[in-house]
Amino acid sequence: MAQVYDRVALIGLGLIASSMFWAIRRAGLAGEVTGYARSVETRDTAREIGLCDRVCDSAAEAVEGADLVVLCVPVGAMGAVAAEIAPALKPGATVSDVGSVKKAVIEAVAPHLPAGVHFVPAHPLAGTEHSGPRAGFAELFDNRWCLIVPVEGSDRDAVARVEALWQGMGAQTDEMDAEHHDLVLAVTSHAPHLIAYTMVGVADDLRRVTDSEVIKYSAAGFRDFTRIAASDPTMWRDVFLNNKEATLEILGRFTEELFALQRAIRTGDGDHLFAYFTRTRAIRRGIIEAGQDTDAPDFGRVKKG
């Protein structure tokens, strides 16, 4: 892969940013990558493990002279970070992000960006339950999707370069408008996370099942819920507060479906249950056929030591 940018700045150095750095380095996509994290501890860790070519002690210093700035901070912090870096942005630079909500991020970030700076929001659909600078690895985005969500009047060259960077990091890319993105993600990610958190919370509340039994006898279903529910609490709090409408719409639909299944179980309607499970099984097959998972027992998840 050829170099896409001379200098890339990563603001926030967690799982996604650290994986971006290793993937950029693997493919030689940038001449230099600078990084900044709010916590001194994170910056020290980044320096210790060689994450970024240069770790800076302020966001403004990190973005100085950068052709691309990627905001890798929780959704709720995007606006404040954009305001902080705005005066230091190079004319003609591109600002992007990796937030899993788009409408709220665009509303928070866009007003702060000076004229002549391009804004190309993006969202890589990749992650693990681990977080922090040590959690990143170059292969995280391989064969995963990254959704590019241009804003009104986005410069097409700037969009193409962001897309080329993500493709160079191993991802497949697609373009989507912000509102549709937020609805799609409410179905595929946000509502399932909320349901997982709830199920793990229910098990915790149900004192007739002891903690040790829940842990010891975790069948695959509950075990996968706990994997999802181990995700970063700050990130998920911000996701739900910033994707309210779409998440509530999907949860409303979920509640209706749940009531229908409750009724089928109560009335012994086996036909309804069988038809429902057959239909949902086909969706799982579709995910496997699309190369987004495997039917292997470990679900094809990357094992991190």
C-alpha positions as CSV (number, residue, x, y, z in Angstrom):
1,M,0.0,0.0,0.0
2,A,1.3,3.5,-0.8
3,Q,1.4,6.2,1.8
4,V,-1.9,8.1,2.1
5,Y,-0.9,10.9,4.5
6,D,2.3,12.5,5.5
7,R,1.2,12.9,9.1
8,V,-1.7,11.5,11.1
9,A,-2.6,12.5,14.6
10,L,-4.6,10.2,16.9
11,I,-6.4,11.9,19.8
12,G,-7.2,9.3,22.4
13,L,-5.0,6.2,22.6
14,G,-7.3,3.3,23.4
15,L,-8.1,0.1,21.6
16,I,-9.1,1.6,18.2
17,A,-6.4,4.3,18.1
18,S,-3.6,1.8,19.0
19,S,-4.9,-0.7,16.5
20,M,-5.0,2.1,13.9
21,F,-1.3,2.9,14.6
22,W,-0.2,-0.7,14.2
23,A,-2.3,-1.1,11.1
24,I,-0.9,2.1,9.6
25,R,2.6,1.1,10.4
26,R,2.1,-2.5,9.0
27,A,1.0,-1.0,5.6
28,G,3.2,2.1,5.5
29,L,0.2,4.4,5.2
30,A,1.6,7.5,6.9
31,G,5.0,9.2,7.2
32,E,4.5,10.0,10.9
33,V,1.8,9.3,13.5
34,T,1.5,11.5,16.5
35,G,-0.7,10.7,19.5
36,Y,-2.2,12.3,22.5
37,A,-4.2,11.0,25.5
38,R,-5.7,13.0,28.3
39,S,-4.2,10.8,31.0
40,V,-0.5,10.9,31.8
41,E,-0.5,7.2,32.6
42,T,-1.9,6.4,29.1
43,R,0.8,8.6,27.5
44,D,3.5,6.9,29.5
45,T,2.2,3.5,28.5
46,A,2.1,4.5,24.8
47,R,5.7,5.7,25.0
48,E,6.8,2.5,26.7
49,I,5.2,0.2,24.1
50,G,6.3,2.4,21.1
51,L,2.7,3.4,20.3
52,C,2.9,6.3,17.9
53,D,6.1,7.8,16.5
54,R,5.7,10.8,18.8
55,V,3.4,11.0,21.9
56,C,2.6,14.7,22.7
57,D,1.6,16.3,26.0
58,S,-1.3,18.3,24.5
59,A,-3.9,17.7,21.8
60,A,-2.9,21.0,20.1
61,E,0.7,19.9,19.8
62,A,-0.4,16.5,18.4
63,V,-2.5,18.0,15.6
64,E,0.0,20.6,14.6
65,G,0.9,20.0,10.9
66,A,-1.2,16.9,10.7
67,D,-2.9,16.1,7.4
68,L,-5.4,13.8,9.1
69,V,-6.7,14.1,12.7
70,V,-8.7,11.2,14.1
71,L,-10.8,11.7,17.2
72,C,-10.7,8.4,19.1
73,V,-12.3,9.6,22.3
74,P,-15.7,8.7,23.8
75,V,-18.7,10.2,21.9
76,G,-19.5,12.5,24.8
77,A,-16.0,14.1,24.7
78,M,-15.9,14.8,20.9
79,G,-17.2,18.4,21.0
80,A,-14.8,19.5,23.7
81,V,-11.8,17.9,22.0
82,A,-12.8,19.5,18.6
83,A,-13.0,23.0,20.3
84,E,-9.5,22.4,21.9
85,I,-7.7,21.4,18.7
86,A,-9.5,23.8,16.3
87,P,-7.0,26.7,16.5
88,A,-4.1,24.4,15.9
89,L,-5.4,22.6,12.8
90,K,-3.5,23.0,9.6
91,P,-5.5,24.6,6.7
92,G,-6.7,21.9,4.4
93,A,-6.4,19.2,7.0
94,T,-9.0,16.5,7.4
95,V,-10.7,15.7,10.8
96,S,-12.3,12.3,11.2
97,D,-13.4,10.2,14.1
98,V,-14.2,6.6,15.1
99,G,-17.4,7.1,17.2
100,S,-20.2,4.6,17.0
101,V,-22.8,7.3,16.9
102,K,-22.8,9.8,14.0
103,K,-25.6,12.4,14.1
104,A,-24.7,13.6,17.6
105,V,-20.9,13.6,16.8
106,I,-21.4,15.7,13.7
107,E,-23.6,18.2,15.6
108,A,-20.9,18.4,18.4
109,V,-17.8,18.6,16.2
110,A,-18.7,20.4,13.0
111,P,-19.4,23.9,14.5
112,H,-15.9,24.0,15.9
113,L,-13.9,23.3,12.7
114,P,-12.5,26.3,10.9
115,A,-13.2,26.9,7.2
116,G,-10.9,25.0,5.0
117,V,-10.7,22.0,7.3
118,H,-12.5,19.0,5.9
119,F,-14.7,16.8,8.2
120,V,-15.1,13.1,7.3
121,P,-16.7,11.1,10.1
122,A,-16.1,7.4,10.1
123,H,-17.0,4.3,12.2
124,P,-15.0,1.1,12.1
125,L,-17.2,-1.8,13.1
126,A,-14.5,-3.7,15.0
127,G,-13.5,-4.1,18.6
128,T,-12.9,-6.5,21.4
129,E,-14.0,-6.4,25.1
130,H,-10.5,-5.1,25.9
131,S,-9.7,-1.4,26.1
132,G,-6.6,0.8,26.6
133,P,-3.4,1.4,24.6
134,R,-2.0,-2.1,25.2
135,A,-5.2,-3.7,23.7
136,G,-4.5,-2.7,20.1
137,F,-3.3,-5.0,17.3
138,A,-2.8,-4.4,13.6
139,E,-5.3,-7.1,12.4
140,L,-8.3,-5.6,14.3
141,F,-9.8,-4.1,11.1
142,D,-9.0,-6.9,8.7
143,N,-12.1,-7.9,6.7
144,R,-14.3,-5.7,9.0
145,W,-16.4,-2.8,7.8
146,C,-15.7,0.8,8.3
147,L,-18.6,3.1,7.5
148,I,-17.7,6.5,6.1
149,V,-20.4,9.1,6.9
150,P,-19.6,12.3,4.9
151,V,-21.3,15.6,6.0
152,E,-23.1,17.9,3.7
153,G,-20.5,19.5,1.3
154,S,-17.7,17.0,2.3
155,D,-14.8,17.4,-0.1
156,R,-14.8,14.2,-2.3
157,D,-11.0,14.0,-2.3
158,A,-10.9,14.2,1.5
159,V,-13.5,11.4,1.7
160,A,-11.6,9.3,-0.8
161,R,-8.4,9.6,1.2
162,V,-10.1,8.6,4.5
163,E,-11.6,5.6,2.6
164,A,-8.2,4.7,1.2
165,L,-6.6,4.8,4.7
166,W,-9.3,2.4,6.1
167,Q,-8.9,0.1,3.1
168,G,-5.1,0.1,3.6
169,M,-5.7,-0.9,7.3
170,G,-7.6,-4.0,6.0
171,A,-11.2,-2.8,6.3
172,Q,-14.0,-2.9,3.7
173,T,-15.6,0.5,3.4
174,D,-19.1,1.8,2.7
175,E,-20.7,5.2,2.7
176,M,-23.9,6.0,4.7
177,D,-25.8,9.1,5.9
178,A,-25.7,9.8,9.6
179,E,-29.3,9.1,10.4
180,H,-29.3,5.8,8.7
181,H,-26.0,4.9,10.3
182,D,-27.4,5.5,13.7
183,L,-30.5,3.3,13.0
184,V,-28.4,0.4,11.6
185,L,-26.1,0.5,14.6
186,A,-29.0,0.6,17.0
187,V,-30.1,-2.7,15.5
188,T,-26.7,-4.4,15.1
189,S,-24.8,-3.1,18.2
190,H,-26.4,-0.6,20.6
191,A,-29.6,-2.5,21.5
192,P,-27.8,-5.9,21.7
193,H,-25.3,-4.3,24.1
194,L,-28.1,-2.9,26.3
195,I,-29.8,-6.3,26.3
196,A,-26.5,-8.0,27.3
197,Y,-25.9,-5.6,30.1
198,T,-29.5,-6.2,31.3
199,M,-29.2,-10.0,31.2
200,V,-25.9,-9.9,33.2
201,G,-27.6,-7.5,35.6
202,V,-30.6,-9.9,36.0
203,A,-28.3,-12.8,36.8
204,D,-26.6,-10.6,39.4
205,D,-30.0,-9.7,41.0
206,L,-31.3,-13.3,41.0
207,R,-30.0,-14.3,44.3
208,R,-31.5,-17.8,44.1
209,V,-28.7,-18.5,41.6
210,T,-25.4,-17.9,43.4
211,D,-22.6,-15.9,41.8
212,S,-20.3,-18.9,41.8
213,E,-23.0,-21.0,39.9
214,V,-23.4,-18.2,37.3
215,I,-19.7,-18.1,36.7
216,K,-19.1,-21.9,36.9
217,Y,-22.0,-23.1,34.8
218,S,-22.0,-20.3,32.2
219,A,-23.3,-21.8,29.0
220,A,-22.2,-20.2,25.7
221,G,-25.3,-17.8,25.7
222,F,-24.6,-16.2,29.0
223,R,-20.9,-16.3,28.5
224,D,-21.2,-14.3,25.3
225,F,-23.5,-11.8,27.1
226,T,-20.8,-11.3,29.7
227,R,-18.2,-10.7,27.0
228,I,-20.3,-8.0,25.5
229,A,-21.2,-6.5,28.9
230,A,-17.5,-6.2,29.7
231,S,-17.1,-3.3,27.2
232,D,-16.0,0.1,28.3
233,P,-18.7,1.7,30.5
234,T,-17.8,5.4,29.5
235,M,-18.1,4.6,25.8
236,W,-21.4,2.8,26.2
237,R,-23.0,5.4,28.5
238,D,-22.1,8.0,25.8
239,V,-23.5,5.9,23.0
240,F,-26.9,5.5,24.6
241,L,-27.2,9.2,25.6
242,N,-26.2,10.2,22.1
243,N,-28.2,7.7,20.0
244,K,-31.4,8.0,22.1
245,E,-34.1,8.0,19.3
246,A,-32.9,5.1,17.3
247,T,-32.0,2.9,20.3
248,L,-35.5,3.6,21.9
249,E,-37.2,2.7,18.6
250,I,-35.4,-0.6,18.4
251,L,-35.9,-1.4,22.1
252,G,-39.6,-0.7,21.6
253,R,-39.7,-3.3,18.8
254,F,-37.6,-5.7,20.9
255,T,-40.1,-5.4,23.8
256,E,-43.0,-6.2,21.4
257,E,-41.2,-9.3,20.1
258,L,-40.4,-10.4,23.7
259,F,-44.0,-10.1,24.7
260,A,-45.1,-12.2,21.7
261,L,-42.5,-14.9,22.6
262,Q,-43.7,-14.8,26.3
263,R,-47.2,-15.4,25.1
264,A,-46.1,-18.3,22.9
265,I,-44.3,-19.9,25.8
266,R,-47.2,-19.4,28.2
267,T,-49.8,-20.7,25.7
268,G,-47.6,-23.6,24.5
269,D,-47.5,-22.3,20.9
270,G,-44.6,-24.4,19.7
271,D,-45.3,-23.5,16.0
272,H,-44.7,-19.8,16.7
273,L,-41.5,-20.5,18.6
274,F,-40.1,-22.9,15.9
275,A,-40.9,-20.5,13.1
276,Y,-39.3,-17.6,14.9
277,F,-36.1,-19.5,15.7
278,T,-35.9,-20.8,12.1
279,R,-36.1,-17.3,10.8
280,T,-33.5,-15.9,13.1
281,R,-31.2,-18.8,12.4
282,A,-31.1,-17.8,8.8
283,I,-29.7,-14.4,9.8
284,R,-26.8,-16.1,11.6
285,R,-26.1,-18.1,8.4
286,G,-26.1,-14.9,6.4
287,I,-23.5,-13.4,8.8
288,I,-21.2,-16.4,8.4
289,E,-21.6,-16.4,4.6
290,A,-20.8,-12.7,4.5
291,G,-17.4,-13.6,6.1
292,Q,-18.2,-11.6,9.2
293,D,-17.9,-14.6,11.6
294,T,-17.3,-18.3,11.5
295,D,-19.3,-21.2,12.8
296,A,-16.2,-22.5,14.6
297,P,-16.8,-23.1,18.3
298,D,-14.7,-20.1,19.4
299,F,-16.7,-17.9,17.0
300,G,-13.5,-16.9,15.2
301,R,-12.6,-14.3,17.9
302,V,-9.0,-13.1,18.0
303,K,-7.4,-14.4,21.2
304,K,-5.4,-11.8,23.0
305,G,-2.9,-12.9,25.5
